[in-house]
Amino acid sequence: MTTALQQIPLTTIDGKDASLADHDGKVVLAVNVASKCGLTPQYEGLEKLYAAYKDQGLVVAGFPANDFGAQEPGTDEEIASFCTTNFGVDFPMYSKITVAGPDKHPLYKLLTEAAPAAEGDPEAFRERLRGYGMTPNPEPEVLWNFEKFLIGRNGTVAGRFAPTTAPDDAALVAAIEAELAKG
């Protein structure tokens, strides 16, 4: 039986209808991504993570969003080309969506309700943003690009990680491995 999270209509970056139910029985790491962010090099780590664990059932799902500092201004085609050319991204990418604020996509509405606080050190990142004269989003809103939501094989949220949590961070990898072990 699919969960409400898995039933939300999505569109792939190449325009096909989709949903997280397409990955039913797999562990999904949903990440809001951007091409012009200081954290953009995480694409490389996300691709390595996907390559290392995809045969065990991990899917990294990229959701481009232009909600933070206008750091994802491109079209879906431009984003897809950027990801492939610069980072060899092979994991599933979806059409650009809004992940924060009043126009937040239903997927991110459910994700943030299910996991209102991120692990890692989001407060340090909030301080950094304030240092740049920005007003960071309060919880439960997504703080910035490259925030990560871990969705278990059962289609429910199993964890949330701050944008600065690197794809090879021990806590993130341990959480992924624990969900994969639930086979």
C-alpha positions in Angstrom: 0.0 0.0 0.0 1.4 3.4 -0.9 1.6 6.2 1.6 0.3 9.7 1.1 3.8 10.9 0.4 4.2 8.3 -2.4 0.9 9.3 -4.0 1.8 13.0 -4.6 2.0 13.7 -8.3 5.5 14.7 -9.5 7.1 15.4 -12.9 10.5 14.2 -13.9 13.0 16.7 -15.2 12.3 15.5 -18.7 8.5 16.1 -18.3 7.1 12.6 -17.5 4.5 12.0 -14.9 5.9 10.4 -11.8 5.5 9.9 -8.0 7.7 8.5 -5.2 5.6 5.3 -5.6 7.8 4.7 -8.6 10.5 3.9 -6.0 8.2 1.8 -3.7 10.3 -0.6 -1.6 13.4 1.5 -1.9 15.0 4.0 0.4 14.8 7.5 -1.1 17.0 10.5 -0.2 15.0 13.5 -1.4 17.3 16.6 -1.8 16.3 20.1 -2.9 19.1 21.1 -5.2 20.5 24.2 -7.0 23.1 24.9 -9.6 24.5 28.2 -8.4 24.9 27.5 -4.7 28.0 27.3 -2.5 26.7 23.8 -1.7 26.4 22.8 -5.4 29.5 20.6 -5.2 27.4 18.2 -3.1 26.0 16.9 -6.4 29.3 15.0 -6.7 28.9 13.4 -3.3 25.2 12.6 -3.9 26.1 10.8 -7.1 28.8 8.8 -5.3 26.3 7.9 -2.6 23.8 6.8 -5.2 26.4 4.7 -7.1 27.6 3.1 -3.9 24.1 2.1 -2.6 21.7 1.9 -5.5 22.1 -1.8 -5.9 21.0 -2.2 -2.3 17.9 -0.1 -2.9 18.9 3.6 -2.5 17.4 6.2 -4.8 18.7 9.8 -4.6 15.9 12.1 -5.9 16.9 15.6 -6.8 14.3 18.4 -6.7 15.6 21.7 -8.2 14.3 24.7 -6.4 14.9 28.4 -6.8 13.7 29.4 -3.3 17.0 30.5 -1.9 19.1 33.3 -3.3 17.8 32.7 -6.8 20.4 30.0 -7.1 18.5 27.8 -9.5 17.3 30.1 -12.2 17.5 27.7 -15.1 14.9 25.7 -17.0 14.5 22.0 -16.4 16.5 21.4 -19.6 19.3 23.7 -18.5 19.4 22.1 -15.0 19.5 18.5 -16.5 22.3 19.5 -18.8 24.3 21.2 -16.0 23.9 18.2 -13.7 25.0 15.7 -16.4 27.8 17.8 -17.8 29.4 19.0 -14.5 28.7 16.2 -12.1 27.7 13.1 -14.1 24.4 12.9 -12.3 22.7 9.6 -13.0 20.2 9.7 -10.1 16.6 10.7 -10.8 15.9 14.4 -11.2 12.5 16.0 -11.0 11.0 19.2 -12.4 11.8 22.4 -10.6 9.4 23.0 -7.6 9.0 25.3 -4.7 10.1 23.8 -1.3 9.4 26.7 1.1 6.8 29.3 1.7 3.1 29.6 0.9 3.5 28.0 -2.6 5.4 25.0 -1.3 4.9 21.8 -3.3 2.7 19.2 -1.6 5.7 16.8 -1.4 7.6 19.3 0.7 4.6 20.2 2.8 4.3 16.5 3.9 8.1 16.1 4.3 8.4 19.1 6.6 5.4 18.1 8.6 6.8 14.6 9.1 10.2 15.8 10.1 10.0 19.4 11.3 13.6 19.7 12.5 16.9 18.8 10.7 19.8 16.8 12.2 23.2 18.2 11.8 23.9 21.8 12.7 21.2 23.9 11.1 21.7 26.7 13.7 25.3 27.3 12.6 24.1 27.7 9.0 21.3 30.0 10.1 24.0 32.2 11.8 26.0 32.2 8.6 23.0 33.4 6.7 22.3 36.1 9.2 26.0 37.1 8.8 25.2 37.7 5.1 22.3 39.9 6.1 19.7 37.2 5.3 16.7 36.1 7.4 16.8 32.3 7.5 13.6 30.3 7.4 12.5 29.0 10.8 11.7 25.4 11.4 9.9 23.5 10.0 10.6 25.3 6.7 13.5 24.1 4.5 16.5 26.2 5.5 18.4 26.2 2.2 19.4 24.2 -0.8 20.7 20.7 -0.3 18.5 19.8 2.7 18.0 16.1 2.8 15.0 14.0 3.7 15.4 10.3 4.1 12.4 8.2 3.2 12.3 4.6 4.3 11.3 1.6 2.2 7.8 1.8 3.8 7.3 5.3 2.3 7.5 7.3 5.5 10.1 9.9 6.5 12.9 8.4 8.5 15.2 11.5 8.9 16.0 15.0 7.9 19.5 16.5 7.5 20.7 20.1 7.4 22.0 21.5 4.1 25.6 21.4 5.3 25.4 17.7 6.1 27.7 16.3 3.4 26.6 13.2 1.4 29.4 11.3 3.0 28.6 12.5 6.6 28.8 9.5 9.0 25.4 10.2 10.5 23.7 10.4 7.1 25.4 7.3 5.8 24.5 5.4 9.0 20.9 6.5 8.7 20.8 5.3 5.1 22.4 2.0 5.9 19.9 1.4 8.8 17.0 2.0 6.4 18.5 -0.2 3.7 19.0 -3.0 6.3 15.2 -3.0 7.0 15.0 -4.8 3.6 
